[in-house]
């Protein structure tokens, strides 16, 4: 691990060629500390929230109200992690669609894939790089060596998820003071509608496939 200003710092795997304030769609995963199952359990292939799970789900749903440039695709709070699609859309390409009206969507907090509303934002992802990039982000000092790409300088994905994690932590501490998140989150830049649809299907099916999920406690 390298030092910066005499202190050890967590290395970020963020794509240096990509400005995370750009319009685009992102597949985001956030895990609880030590992947503890704070949010409830999966029963018969459906996520059943406890009190903290309800908090995590409801606050995710508040993201567009707190950040007008953000739109939500499908999302799912799982026992020890959250999967979701967030579209950064400064050009206001339109809503991602109304909430799913099936029972699974009501239990899991999922939305429809909404590709019509966000297609413009997805098509604006033009990086000049062929490789799909999965990045993990840690809180860092504003500015610094990252310059204009620093996550704290823009209306961007990192700002949204810092707010989300902070709000959930504050509310969950009223129930369990031991609650916490992993320091990093993971995101995948969604480059086209086909990828968007594939990822949406993965999120929707996550509860049904929980026993085989890599985040399941028995699979560590």
N, C-alpha and C positions, 0 to 999 in steps of 0.2 A: 504494500500500500504506500503510495507516494505521500510526501509531506507538502503542505502549502502554508506559507507564513509560519514555519516551524511546527505545524500541527498536522496530525494525520487527518486525511480527508477521504470520504467515501468516493470512489471513482464512479462517475456517471457514464452510462453506456448510451447516452442520447446521441442521435445522429447529428454530427456537426454540420452536415449539409442541409439540415432542415430547420426552419424557423417554426417553432411550435405555436406561434401566434397566427400562422397562416390558416386560411379556411381549409377545412378538411375533416375527415371522419377518423375516429380513433377507437380501437377496442381496448378497454381499460380493465385491469384486474388489480384489486386491492385485497391484501390478506391481513387477517388479524395477527397480533403478536403471537409467535410460536404456533400459529394456525390453531389456536384454541377455538372451540365451537361456542361462540358467545351468542349467536343470533337465532338459535332454535335447532330444529332437526328436520330431516327429510323423512316423511311417512308415506308409504305407498306411492313413491315417486313424486310427491308434492312437498314443497317447502312449507313448513309450519313455523311461523315466527313466534318467538317469545317477545317480551317487552323490548329488549334491545334490538331484536330483528325488526320490529315495527319502526323503531327510531331510525335505523339505518335505511330502511326502505322509504320512509316518508321524507327524510332529508334529501335523499337522492332525487326524489320527485320535485324538490324545491329548487334544484339547480337552475332551470331556465328562468325562474323568477328572480333569482339572485344575480344571474349573469345573462343578460339579454342576448349576448352573442352565442350562447350555447343552446343546442337542441339535443334532445334525448332520443336515441334509438331504443332497442330492446335492452332490458337490464334484468338482473336477477341477484338478489341477496341470498347467499348460501350460508350454511352454518358457520363457516370460518373465512369466507371471502365474498367479494362482490365482483360480478362481471357486468360490464355495461358498454354501450356505444355512446360516445359523445361526439357531436358534430360542432366544430367551431365554424360559425357562419356569420361573419360580420356583414355580409351583403343581404342578410334576411331572405334566404331563398324560400322560406315558408316552413310551416310546422311539419314535423315528421309523421304526423298522422295521429288519430285519436287512439285512446287506450284500447287494447284488445278487450273484447267483451266475453271471452271465454273464462271458465273457472280457473284454469291454470294461470292466466294473466292476472286475475284478481288476487290469487294467493301469492304469486311471485313478483308482483309489481312490474310485469313486463309490458312493453308497448309493441305495436306492430313494426314491421321492418321499415316502413316509410320511405322506400327508396325514391319515390317520386319527388318528395319534398327536398331531399338532400342530395339528389344526383348532381346538381350543379356544384355543390361543395366538394363532393368526391372527385368530380372531374377536374377540379382546380388543383388537385394534388399532382404536381409535376416537379419531380426532384432530380431528374437526370440520372437516377441510380436504379439499377435493375433489381438489386437485392431487397427482399422484404426485411424490414428492420424492426426488431423487438427491442424496446428500450426500457431501462429502469431509471427512475429519477429519485434523487435524494435532495433534501433541503440544503441549500448552499447560501453563502453570503451574497447579498445583492451585488451585481456587477462582476467584478473580479475578472478572471482570465476568460470567462465565457463570453464577455462582451455583450453584443446585441442579442445573443442567443440565450442570455440568462433567463431562467424561468420566472424570476420575480419582477421582470421589467415590463411585462405585457399582459394584456387581457388574453390569457392563454390557458391551456389545459392544466398546467401545473398549479396555477392560481386557483382554478376551480377545485382541484382535488385537495389542496391544502385546506381550503375552506370547508369542504365536505368532511374530511377526516377530523378537523378541529371541532366542528359542530357535533358530529356523532360522538366523539370522545367526551365532550362536555356533558351531553345528555346522558350517555351511558354510565358515566361516573356517578350519577345519582342513584343508579341501581347496583353497580359493581365497580369499586374504585380500582380494581385490577385490570379493567379493560384497557386494551391498547392496540395499535396498529403496527405492522411492520414499517420500518422507516421508508422503504421504497414502494413505489407502485410500478406496474408494468403496463406498457401500451404498445399497440401495434398500429402502424399507419395503414388505414384501409384505402387501397388504391383504385378499386373499381367496384361496380355494382355486384358482380358475381361474388367477390370476396365479402362484400357487405352482407349478402344473403346467406352465405355459408356460415359466417360468424354469428349472424342472428339466429340461425337454426341451432348452432352449438349452444348458445346461451339459453334458448328456450328449452332445449332437451337436457340441460345440466342437472336438474333435480332427478329426472328419470334415470340418469346414468351415474348418480352420486356414488354408489358402492364401488364403481371402477374409477372414480375420479382421482387424479393424482393428489388432490388436496384433502381427500378423505383421511381421517386419522389413522385408519388401519393400513393405509398405503404409504406411509412415510418410510 
